[in-house]
Amino acid sequence: MNDITVTVKLFATLREGRFDIRTMSFFPGATVADVVRILEIPEKEVSLILY
């Protein structure tokens, strides 16, 4: 199977001390929770997800 390309854009306070935009590849079946975990962003800081 082909990898899935995911582009993550952080805004406002979530961006402070982190990146602005990052593109990553995941295997099919990856979840938003997988992305958040790999980026080491505490789940309590994630309030809006657009896909």
C-alpha positions as CSV (number, residue, x, y, z in Angstrom):
1,M,0.0,0.0,0.0
2,N,1.1,3.6,-0.6
3,D,2.0,5.9,2.3
4,I,-0.4,8.8,3.2
5,T,1.1,12.3,3.1
6,V,0.0,14.5,5.9
7,T,0.6,18.2,6.2
8,V,0.3,19.6,9.7
9,K,0.0,23.4,10.2
10,L,0.1,24.8,13.7
11,F,-1.5,28.1,14.6
12,A,-1.5,30.6,17.5
13,T,-0.3,29.4,20.8
14,L,0.1,25.8,19.6
15,R,2.9,27.1,17.3
16,E,4.9,28.7,20.1
17,G,8.2,26.8,20.4
18,R,7.2,24.4,17.6
19,F,7.2,24.3,13.8
20,D,4.8,26.2,11.5
21,I,4.2,23.5,8.9
22,R,5.5,19.9,8.7
23,T,4.8,17.3,6.0
24,M,5.1,13.6,7.1
25,S,4.2,10.2,5.6
26,F,2.1,7.6,7.4
27,F,0.9,4.1,6.6
28,P,-2.7,3.7,5.6
29,G,-4.9,3.4,8.7
30,A,-2.9,6.0,10.7
31,T,-5.2,8.2,12.9
32,V,-5.1,11.8,14.0
33,A,-4.1,10.6,17.4
34,D,-1.1,8.9,15.9
35,V,0.0,12.2,14.3
36,V,-0.5,14.1,17.5
37,R,1.5,11.5,19.5
38,I,4.4,11.4,17.0
39,L,4.6,15.2,17.1
40,E,4.6,15.0,20.9
41,I,1.8,17.5,21.3
42,P,-0.2,17.0,24.5
43,E,-3.7,16.0,23.6
44,K,-5.1,18.6,26.0
45,E,-3.6,21.3,23.7
46,V,-5.3,20.0,20.6
47,S,-8.7,21.8,20.2
48,L,-9.4,21.9,16.5
49,I,-8.6,19.4,13.8
50,L,-9.3,20.0,10.1
51,Y,-8.9,17.4,7.5
